[in-house]
Amino acid sequence: MKYFSTRGDNENLTSSNAIIKGLATDGGLFVPSYIPAIDLNFIESLVDLSYRERAKKILPLFLTDFTKEEIDFCVDNAYTEEKFDDNAICPIKKLNDETYILELWHGPTSAFKDMALQILPHFIKTSLKKQNSKEKLLILVATSGDTGKAALEGFKNVEDIFIQVFYPTDGVSNIQKLQMITQEGENVSVIGILGNFDDAQQGLKKIFNDEPFKNELKKENITLSSANSINWGRLLPQIIYYFSAYTDLLKTKEIKLGEKISFNVPTGNFGNILAGYYAKKLGLPINKLYCSSNSNNVLTEFINTGIYNRNRDFHKTISPSMDILISSNLERLLYHLTEDTTLVKSYMETLNKKGKYKINDEILTLLKETFKASSASDMETKETIKEVFEKFSYLMDTHTAVAYNVNKKLSKDKEKVVILSTASPYKFTNSVLDALDIDCIDASDFVMLEKLHEISQLDIPKGLKNLDGKNKIYNTICKKDDIINEVKKNIEEKSI
Ligand SMILES: *Cc1c(COP(=O)(O)O)cnc(C)c1O
């Protein structure tokens, strides 16, 4: 299997090359040259396997240049019982006969980003080794809160790889910020930017496309790469849990082999839900993919009208990891719907120039066959957290609650839907307590963690409980136009 750019550059890379490179030379994203087909026997064969064993059967479909031993090594070092606090890795909980919650936040940073970012460093390390490369990698990350920490945890102290994270100073929760600025590891750097996630992401994209700068770095043997979901190695591991959720439901006889179910995904950069689309293309019996947004509802409008328009107010919401107006991975979906790189390229150029584009009716019809979208306000999100807790004694975080709320708006009666739960409620303690009408203005984050524990009886995740005593190491804040200077400074300081 080869990988090429959504914008037409036919680089024909192997998966290991595409993973090291991150973004294609023409600014497009790497897509696989074909999508293999699996059948129901394949799905049935996963039923009695562990998450790790399931991963080992799915990843080779796309990593065709990796040996079995290499894939086994990556999987066995990523999804360990030491790093995940649930042996199932991502357990599925039943709320009622049609609603299931897939908990994707049992990894070290309590957000679903761990599902991919625990394995991505192993993919990259293995890929470098395969190429006999002497390169040093500098991974640049833009984060809306969760990717940053998950990437730092995944890459910390990995030899010959350095990581620098940019987060919106005022755009993440307290806990998220603390998680990042207390990060240990010799090879890491964390910087706040005066701007939002889109500014950070655009700033980094500019650097990735800055050929003179990259050539300068080449002379020093430094290659830039990305751990955002624009990297294929980040997207791919997310396909596994769609299969795993389906087979878990088969195993507990909630569904029959071949029965179609839907998934509802709280969406920001469109990475998570796109992995669901790949699962469907592979042959997993999926009916609909529900795309849930907060009041930054650019995707809701797009899926309903075919018009993508980022020219709108940016809202800071209580589900900050979804405060995004430019959903990068949509580009991959457009490619798979049209298989027309010239057209995709023209849409992306129009987006760059005018901040909006409109897809033609034919593509919109195709899109709507699988995707449906709606959004939830902060008020609705809070009401949902309370309602679900009172009704099912199940406590969800703000992002998951957006999806639950949208699910009530969109799903059909008796339709079986798996809602992807993307963060532990402890990560957004403040908003969750507020939703439960518990007053804790002025309380410290750690008092709030305890309070939430009292109410929910859920264990406080290890990584959050011990934040209190950690040193705040990273206090740099920069303007959004200064990102490149911070990158240069980092290269010097760390003698990369
Ligand atoms: C990143 C994130 C999302 C959005 O996921 P995408 O893949 O960017 O669409 C949703 N919820 C949480 C908690 C996240 O961290």
The ligand as an SDF file (V2000), in Angstrom:
LIG
                    3D

 15 15  0  0  0  0  0  0  0  0999 V2000
   -9.5380   16.1810   20.5680 C   0  0  0  0  0  0  0  0  0  0  0  0
  -10.8080   16.0000   21.2760 C   0  0  0  0  0  0  0  0  0  0  0  0
  -12.0190   15.9630   20.5910 C   0  0  0  0  0  0  0  0  0  0  0  0
  -12.1150   16.1740   19.0870 C   0  0  0  0  0  0  0  0  0  0  0  0
  -11.5570   15.1150   18.3660 O   0  0  0  0  0  0  0  0  0  0  0  0
  -11.1620   15.2930   16.8230 P   0  0  0  0  0  0  0  0  0  0  0  0
  -10.4910   14.0480   16.4380 O   0  0  0  0  0  0  0  0  0  0  0  0
  -10.2510   16.4760   16.7830 O   0  0  0  0  0  0  0  0  0  0  0  0
  -12.4270   15.5530   16.0870 O   0  0  0  0  0  0  0  0  0  0  0  0
  -13.1850   15.7320   21.3130 C   0  0  0  0  0  0  0  0  0  0  0  0
  -13.1400   15.5760   22.6570 N   0  0  0  0  0  0  0  0  0  0  0  0
  -11.9880   15.6140   23.3460 C   0  0  0  0  0  0  0  0  0  0  0  0
  -12.0370   15.4610   24.8200 C   0  0  0  0  0  0  0  0  0  0  0  0
  -10.7900   15.8170   22.6900 C   0  0  0  0  0  0  0  0  0  0  0  0
   -9.6440   15.8550   23.3850 O   0  0  0  0  0  0  0  0  0  0  0  0
  1  2  1  0
  2  3  1  0
  2 14  2  0
  3  4  1  0
  3 10  2  0
  4  5  1  0
  5  6  1  0
  6  7  2  0
  6  8  1  0
  6  9  1  0
 10 11  1  0
 11 12  2  0
 12 13  1  0
 12 14  1  0
 14 15  1  0
M  END
$$$$
